[in-house]
Amino acid sequence: MTAARAVAPLGRMLLVQTWSEMRIRWRIPAFSLTVVALPVLFFTFFGLPFARQTRPDGTSLGAYLLASFAAYGVGSVMVFGFGIGVATERGLKVDVLMRATPLPPAIAIAAKVLNALVYALLSLVILIAYGTLAGGVRQDLTVWLSLIGSLLAGSVPFIALGFAIGYLCGPNVAPAVANLIYLPLSFASGLFMPLSQLPGFVRSVAPYLPAYHYGQLAWGAVGAGTEPLAVSLAWLAGYTALFLAIAIRAYHREESRKFG
Amino acid sequence: MLGPNGAGKTTSISLMVGLRRPSVGEVRLFGRPPTDRRARSRCGVMLQESGTTGVLTVREIVDVFRAYYPAPLPTARALAMAGLTEQAAARIGALSGGQRQRLYFALAICGDPDVLFLDEPTVGMDVEARRAFVSSIQTLAAAGKTIVFTTHYLREAEELARRIVVIDHGTVIADASPAELKARVPGKKITLTAGRPLAAPDLDGLPARVLSAAGDRATLLSNEPAAVLRGLFGRGVELLDLEVTGADLEEAFLALTRRPETPR
């Protein structure tokens, strides 16, 4: 034999795998429509009527609400994309097929993360464009870029939560579980309406929830945050560790059952 | 690899390709652990218990799989070898069961592997698909590829294999060429009712294996039914009823499993 390569180049593998994930997601309208349309829809109902008002601290209420739904949207891409996606693939036994190929699991996961980031970015750009055009929400480009950057970078705990759901639940259960966890979580964290308008009980629980601190990243980007960045990041890192531990445990449990 | 259902064929393949870990011993593929990427890059695998998301087209998923291998076959060639040229633009979800099986074959060969592991590859294939598959297997074997496949059809193993390993309950009970195996496995079942109760001397020394004998009835397995009948007549055994049928695989395995260490 000639001195041919023994293995395929990993960079190209990652590129092809990511592109394949993106096409798969795009062709499942239940996913692509939901993640793009829902934040826009929610903003229309709960944000547009107040978009031109100003908050007591002088910042734009429209920007505050838009940042809230942006955080909700990116979190949903991660929780639903990974939760339902991983559970569905396990149900179809795609994982068995892929394990026998030379594709390293790390590349497969990296492709899923890249794919999710692209959809999250898409959902953010559409929401911001909609808020600007339909709601007259005006912010500097740097503010929007900072919002996009912090939400994408801070989405890691929701990726971990998605993986945990995907490995713990079967394909029929995962959508329900993802909804039951993520919707109340978002609501109680003030992503649907400002915390000041929620009952006192919810307000006292919110500071312990991951979506609340994720919301703080978003509100901070539009100048309306109420806690130091370091505190938000510490909480998000803690929740990442917790969700990852659950996901890894579930992964190993399944691995020893299926491939032991 | 030939064996009845539950013999351990799928488990063996899973161990060979590194999908399961052996509780004892170790598996080496090209001198490496089967999970090593360099080993995996030289093998193609077709499993029974695996699936794929249905929304990609046949050509798309073959292209994705080709990217996993260092020197893949051209897409068109992989599709042609699997008999999927006409379905190239079809979504996977729209394929029939037989076409889906061909797709898994295309995914197994698209990396131009040196060794192919195929677990019950012809299950669910229609006649035409099976013919295309057999011819592709022969082409690959002629090109020097090693092909390991499982089946529970003796005829399929005879037709395609140069070496047949028979396993049952996780144990190798035969490892031979098709010709040797065929000579060893009795192909006919003789069911007879004699005119009188049969005794041991009536059946001993016949070129047959006794499956059961009680009173005037006996069931024998043999490759030479004519010689068995001549022997019986020679011993003065009259036959009231006689039936000679092809032995099914299950019975042939029974005979192999019970093969005595020394001839009786």
Interface residues (C-beta under 8 A of the other chain):
Chain A: A4 R5 A6 V7 A8 R12 M13 V16 Q17 S20 R23 I24 R27 I28 T88 E89 L92 K93 V94 V96 L97 R99 A100 T101 P102 L103 P104 F259 G260
Chain B: S14 V17 G18 L19 R20 R21 R37 R38 R40 S41 V45 L47 E49 S50 G51 T52 T53 V55 L56 E60 I61 D63 V64 F65 A67 Y68 Y69 P70 A71 Y104 L107 G111
